[in-house]
């Protein structure tokens, strides 16, 4: 009977998550906040009725790794590579890199200055997870922004995830490194990129020729295996996932010249659409359970301890100050809203925080501080989304111009479209 209740509970949570996605688009509240709130509520109910809380950290870690793979793949499958987007991609990469470096050093100096540790290396290891923008939160939340802003934020958050994980691996290797560790890591990244391209070509070639009905989960299993093998070998395996997704979505860019003869456009298009559907569905499912379970691990009372909100408040202040200065440098003369507040912390922050070796953990820099920063940054993003409005597209404006206003003189929708375009 307990198994029936468990399955029923999982089904209800998935249904709730679906409605949270719809609700988040209406009220512009990130769905992950609603999911974490659900987790906190479930924990309260379990405590009230004396239901024992299982050990969740291991499950959260596993779901987080799978979710990371699917979310990066989901992002890559939505990105079109064209010549006119190269400047946007370069800006997003530069922004992600500069903000990661600036934020991590700023937070590390804050930890060191507050006297939480007398070792700057320890301070930096604890600061780095808090410097990564969460693509798991950004990507589902930007769908109603202007196309340019949406694509920039998707690229930036994806690059931030990848660069954050690479930087964390580099920093962990420093104490045991001998010689030029940066050169060693650079070589590994270069080899990973070459290997990713080769594996991408091979997988897509077999992807279009495999005849069995069971193919999508086979390829997801292969990608997962390669991703985990890369992590075990300390390679930047997220690059592999990113390249495979980009190559599948933009096969006409990667298959040029003689390579054009080996792909079958109609088959790839058909298979790609089905693969994207399954990937998006699975990413939704993993994201649902990850953030609900994380909410169940939160000590909500601890978030309001004086030390927690003072330290967390300073971290948020530094985070958005560094972000504002960097965006101001890169986007001179352009509006920085809502991008300046689109810097939530989430899945990667949690995973990297759990990976900090025991000897480098700071007693007063607890999970409550991490939770405060995650919730605070998500709430600020929520406010940014609430106060941002999507501008009228050129097509909408032309439709307005050609519309018979004499018969719709009091139509508020058309007047709103016109006023938004004029802005």
Secondary structure, 3 states (H helix, E strand, C coil): CHHHHHHHHHHHHHHHHHHHHHHHHHHCCCHHHHHHHHHHHHHHHHHHCCCCCCCCHHHHHHHHHHHHHHHHHHHHCCCCCCHHHHHHHHHHHHHHHHHHHHHHHHHHHHHHHCCCCCCHHHHHHHHHHHHCCCHHHHHHHCCCCCHHHHHHHHHHHHHHHHHHHHHHHHHHHHHHCCCCHHHHHHHHHHHHHHHHHHHHHHHHHHHHHCCCCCCHHHHHHHHHHHHHHHHHCCCCCHHHHHHHHHHHHCHHHHCCHHHHHHCCHHHHHHHHHHHHHHHHHHHHHHHHHHHHHHHHHCCHHHHCCHHHHHHHHHHHHHHHHHHHHHHHHHCCCCCCCCHHHCCCCCHHHHHHHHHCCHHHCCCCCCHHHHHHHHHHHHHHHHHHHHHCCCCCCHHHHHHHHCCCHHHCCCCHHHHHHHHHHHC
